[in-house]
């Protein structure tokens, strides 16, 4: 729980970190964005990403949204080893044809009152689902996701003392204060910490075969799930938690935060 508080405090200031790093990228890349803003593909190679209406967007470097409204009529793709910080409390993002995060990518999307200290939830919208394959991390707050949320593999590393380059915290994946239509799945990650908190989910939730470096991960609490909650095969890194897998209380080191689940709770999430 102490790690989670430290991570969330760092997230509140992450835009400043990104601003410094990406401004340097802007100097190196000059014009960071190319492509038409409507009906075609725009590439962000690094630096501030301006509000507007776009076709599809591909992020190849580290980019950061500036305050304003973003409408992406096509898809948003985080290319391998690319990163997008869209956690600015004054940015509002709509993606109409899905988000894809590719190996080594990092995505931060949205903000919320409870999760990141915004004055109001950003209420970002993703249609077409959010899917990540071998990412370093996916961090989502205050967002409506239609057509499902899924993260498969990746996670960076389990060493919670080793930060993501350019960021003030270790790798982790977290979705909070969001509405997910179509179910959610996080599987096969090896990372420091994972959170799934205060979400409204229409569909099943599966948390399977993840290895965490933080001894009180994985935190799953205060969700309302119209479906089943299945968890199995999750464990703490033996270097941190010792052999034998994860005890039930390692899923949440804070006081009891029960979920409301209309269907079954199975495996490690039974009775959670």
Beta strands, then each sheet from edge to edge (+ up, - down):
strand 1: 33-34
strand 2: 41-44
strand 3: 47-49
strand 4: 52-54
strand 5: 56-59
strand 6: 62-65
strand 7: 68-72
strand 8: 76-78
strand 9: 83-86
strand 10: 91-95
strand 11: 99-101
strand 12: 106-109
strand 13: 124-126
strand 14: 130-133
strand 15: 137-141
strand 16: 143-146
strand 17: 149-152
strand 18: 172-176
strand 19: 179-181
strand 20: 184-187
strand 21: 190-191
strand 22: 193-197
strand 23: 200-202
strand 24: 205-208
strand 25: 211-212
strand 26: 219-221
strand 27: 224-226
strand 28: 229-232
strand 29: 235-236
strand 30: 260-261
strand 31: 265-267
sheet 1: 1+ 2- 5- 8- 11- 14- 17- 20- 24- 28- 31-
sheet 2: 3+ 6+ 9+ 12+ 15+ 18+ 22+ 26+
sheet 3: 4+ 7+ 10+ 13+ 16+ 19+ 23+ 27+ 30+
sheet 4: 21+ 25+ 29+
end
